[in-house]
Amino acid sequence: MENLLSPLDAAFHALADPTRRAVVSRLMRGPAPVKELAEPFDMGLPSFLKHLRVLEKDGLISSEKIGRVRTCRVNAEKLAGAETWLSEQRALWQARTDRLADYVETRMPMEPEDVG
Amino acid sequence: MENLLSPLDAAFHALADPTRRAVVSRLMRGPAPVKELAEPFDMGLPSFLKHLRVLEKDGLISSEKIGRVRTCRVNAEKLAGAETWLSEQRALWQARTDRLADYVETRMPMEPEDVG
């Protein structure tokens, strides 16, 4: 049931919804049956199951049915890729900020009229 | 042109596409005109502009037109919220892993037959 999106596309897509983020957060504390996962949400079970299917298709969770109980668990490593991408962007931003600061500091004592 | 999504919904939605992520990455190095941003992509300008509009609507970039040139810049703080959320999830996961490890370590010397 994997989809054709890249892992990053899929992770960000899955997380672009408050219900799905709340489910991921809950599963980060440990696996849980669907019934327990659905309980906090003020929505019908079919709507809730749609969100679970998106999470499963995007690879963020897996589920297994034993007897009559389907239990979900999170695939935490899928979130790690998204976090790594974001921290790389922050590093690019930081490098730029550092360069700007160096530039200003280098020029300021010599040519104060250029800074404004 | 802000949309009605929450900041986290909007950030994750905007990042769920490789072209939009590449634009964000480029802008993390500094502002750039639309024409320069579009150059690396093998797609028509109208399709590319759609991606820019999604990024702007989701609050990840801003743009300003001076004369005939529209220049884009990234709103880096919008990505910070998404990164914070992901690092909180990692902390939940880590806490759980630590609890499991403690549990196993505490029980192992006493009741080896329970571990398997």
Interface residues (C-beta under 8 A of the other chain):
Chain A: L5 S6 L8 D9 A10 F12 H13 L15 A16 D17 P18 R21 V24 S25 M28 R29 G30 V74 A76 L79 A80 A82 E83 W85 L86 S87 E88 Q89 R90 L92 W93 A95 R96
Chain B: L5 S6 L8 D9 A10 F12 H13 L15 A16 D17 P18 R21 V24 S25 M28 R29 G30 V74 A76 L79 A80 A82 E83 W85 L86 S87 E88 Q89 R90 L92 W93 A95 R96
